[in-house]
Amino acid sequence: MGSPRPKPLGLALAGALLTVALAACATGHSSPAKQPPPSASHAAVSDASADEAPSVTAGTPKQQAEADAATLLRLFAVPPGGHRLAGPPSLPGGVLKTPLSYLGAAWEVHLTGFWQAPGTPQALLAWEQAHLPRFFTLGDADFGPPAWDREFDVAPMGDLISRELIVEVASAGDGQTGIRLDAWVAWQPPRPAGSTIPATARTVAVATMNNNSLAVGRLPAPVTVANRATVRALAALINRLPLSTISPDASCPPPLGPFLSLTFRARPGGPALATVQTDQPCGAVGLTVNGKQQLALQNETTLDAQILKLAGLSWKL
């Protein structure tokens, strides 16, 4: 999730809040009102039962994400007495006009809906948690006042790597609560052609770098590896990393280091074919191929250790 979003409260406290809110939300209705499905340009994602999550069946990853986001909005369980709004309710301070939380993915679809229903914000949020299909799992939460929200997640499927329905609530006065729905779906695109380590690489220089002025200690001297099998293995390790899905606009601190730098060449001392830097901002891996900066790659927690093992180096980072 993008900022701002605190960590969710403990399960015990969340359960207690749910119990109290459910009791406060009792209205005498036996079932929620049915929500009419919104129009959509295609139907690549099928609606789901209480036990079966929506499935992806057709279309490009972006089309699948668009249809999936529309389905997540349809799955919202309308509280008793709830009615759809054409836009955000007019609340003091512009509450509900913008979401409390953002997914912040590089490739994402975001759809929004607005409702209003009788009851308190906390009670309606707890009611929604109790009535959504069971395949939703609880994510992060924000606690007001003036607004509360809860993230409900659906398991990734195919190219869709993040599927979230966020329900945000705030008091609308006169015993009414305004409800904002945000469906966020992100997908993983393939790496573009030309964004891999060239097959002509025959050597790789491995070095450590450090942007932390407070760090102490001497960094190990760079090492050039010329073993053909090792160079191929290191190139394959980098080439299989997926693109980073963190938005380029995300605000991330610079890497403090130390981190690893790899420079692939066709011959010792020759021009760089590709350079790689691990542990970059937002946990990304920087990649340059033939002097051209490529899209950031997704880091792995064990990537540095894998590189050092393949290169036969015992450095301690």
N, C-alpha and C positions, 0 to 999 in steps of 0.2 A: 504494500500500500504506500501511496505517496504521503507526504507530510501535510498537515499535522495529524498524527494519530498515535495516542498512547497505547501501551500494551493493555490487553484485556485484563479485567479483574480475575481473581482466582475463581475456580469453578464453584467452590462452596458459597462465596458471596454472590456470584451470579445466580446460583440456584435459589438462594434466599430471596433475591430481588424478584426472580421470576415467580416464586410462590406468592409473595405479597402482591405483585402486580396483577397476577391472574385473579386473585380474590377481589381486587379493586375493580377489575374489568367485567365482572359478571353482569350480564345485561338481560338474561332470560331468553336469548336467541339460541336456537339449537344448532344453527349452521351459518357460515358466512355467506354473504351475497355473492352471486356469480359475477365475475368480471368479464365483459365482452372483450374478445381478442382484438388487439389493434391491427390495422392494416399493415401489410408487409409486401415488399416487391417480389419476394420469393419465399420458399419454404424449405430451406436446406436443413433445418433442424426440426425434428418432430417433437410435439408436446409429450410430457412424461406423466406417468402415474406417480402415486405417492412413494413407491419403492424404486422406480426406474428413472434415472436421470435422462434429460433430453439427449438424443443422439445426433451426431453430425452425419449427413447422408450425401450432400452434393455441394458443388460450387467451389470457387476459389477460397483460400483461407479467409480473405476479407469478407466475402459473401457469407461464409459459414459463421464468422464472428457477428456480422450484422443480424443474421437470422437468430443466432443463439441469444444475443442481447434482447431481441424482441420477445423471445420465448421466456426469458427470465422475468421480464416485466409482466407477462401474462400469468406467470406462476404466483405472483403476489396474491396472498390470501386477503381479500377485502374484508375488513372488520364489519360487524353488524352496524347497519346505519351509515356505512361509508359511501361516499360519492366522489366521482372523478372531478378534478379541476382542470381547467384549460391551461393553467400556469401556476406558478408559485403563489401561495396566499400572501396577502399584504400584511406582513408582521413587522413589529418594531425592530429596527436595526437591520432589516433585510434578511432576517433569519429564513433559511430554506431556499433563498434565491441562488446560492452557490453551495456546493457540497462541502461537508466537513472533511471528507477524505477523498483521495484521488488514487487511482491505480498507478499512474505514472509510467506506463509501458511505451516503448517506442512504436509498437504497432498495436493499436487498440481501437475498439468501438465503444462509444459511450452513448447510451440512450437514457432518457429521463421521463418520469411521470409524476403526477401530483394528485393527491387524494385528501379528503377531510373526513373525519369520523368522530363520533362522540366518545368521550373518555379522556383520561389523562395521558400525557405522552409516554410515561414509563409503562402504564398498563397496556396501552396499545402496542408498544414495542414487544412486550412480553407475550401478548396475545398472538402477534405475528410469529414470534419464535415457536410458539406451541402449535401453530396451524400450517406452517409451510410444509411442503412435501419432505419426507424423512431423509431424502438423499442430500439435502442441504446440510452442511456442517458449519458450526459457528466459527467466525473469524474475529477480527479485532472489533473494538467498541469504543465509542466516545461517550462521556457522561456529562450532561449539562448541570444546571441550566445555562443558556436558554434552550439548547437542542441536545438531543441524544441520538445516537445511531448504532446500528449493529450490522456487521458484515456477515452475509450468508454465502458460503462457497459451494460450488459444484465441482466435482472432480474433473481434472483436465482430460481431454479426449482428442486424439489425432493432433492436428496443428494448433488446436486451441489449448493454450498453456495456462490460462487464468480465466476463471468464469465466476464473477461476483455479482450478487444483488445486495446493495446497501440500502437499508431502510432508515431514514432519518426523520425524527418527529420533533415537534415543538408546539407549545400551547398556542391555540388560535383564539382563546377567550370564550366565554359563555359555555364552558364545558366541552369545547371542541378541540381537536388536535389536528394540526396540519401535518401531512405526510409527504415526504420527498422520496422518490425511488430513483436509484442510480444503478443501471446495469452496465458493468464494465467487463468486456471480453477482450483478451489479448491473444495474438497468435504468433507463432514462430516461423518466420520466412526462411527459405534456404539461403545459404551464403552465395553472394553474387559470383559470377565467373571472374577469374583473375584475382580472387581474394585469398589465394592459398600460396604456400611456400612453393616457388618454382622447382620443378623436378631437376633442373640443372644445378641445384645447390650441391656442393661437394665438401664444404667446410662450414662450421658454425662456431662463432666466438661466444662464449658464455661469460657473462660478467654480472656483478652485483652493483646496484645503484642505490642511493640514499638521498631523500629529500628532507630528512629530519635533521635540522641543525643541532638538536639536543642530543642526538645519538652519539654514543662513545664507542670506541673500538675501531680497529682497522679492518677495512673490507678486503676480502681475498683478491688476489690479482686475477685478471681475466685469463681464461684458458681457451685455446682454440682446439676444437675436435675435428680431426680429418678422417676418422674411420667412416667409410661409406655407409655401413649398416647403421651406425649410431646416428649419423646425420639424417638418414632416411627415417629412422624411428622418431627422432625429435621433430622432423617436419610433419610426419603423420600425426603426432600428438597434437600439434598446433592446428593442423588442417581439419581435425575432427571436432574442434570446439565450435559450438553454435554461435550465432550472432547474439550479442548482448541485447536483452529486451528492455534495459533501462532507458528511459527517455533521454535524448540528448539535452533536453532542457532541465533535467534534474540537477538540483544543487547538491554537490558532493564535495567533501573535503579532499585536498590533494593527497596523494599517497605519501606516507611518512617513510616507508621503506624499513629495512632494505627490500628491494625487489630484484627480480632477475631480468637481464637484457640478453636477447639472443640476436646475433647478426649472421645471417646466412650469406655465403658467397660461393661463386663458381670455382674460385681458386684462392689460396691464401694471399691476402693483401689486395685482392680485387675489389671492385665496387660492390656495395651491398645489394643483394637481390631482395632481401626482406629483413626487416627488423621486428622484434617482438619484445614487448615490455609487460610483465605480469603485474598484478596487484595495482592497477590504475584506479582513478576515482570511480566510485560506485561498484568496486569489485570487478572492473572490466579488464580486458587484456588489449593493449594497444598493438596494432599491426600496420606496418608499412610495406608495400610490395612495389619494387621498382621505383622507389621514390615517391609513391602516391599513398597518402593516408587512407586506410580502409576503415570500414565500419568496425566499431569495437566488438570484441569477442567476449563471450561469457567465461568468467574465471571459474576455476574449481578449487576447492579448499586444499586439495592435494597436488595441484599443478606444479608448484615449485619443487615439491619432493619428487614428483615423477621426473621432472627435467633433470634434477641433480642425480637421480638414480641412473637414468639412461646415459648421462654424460660421465658416470663413474666418479662423481665429485662428492666429497664428504662435508661440504660446507654446512655450517649451522647458521640459519637465518633467524 
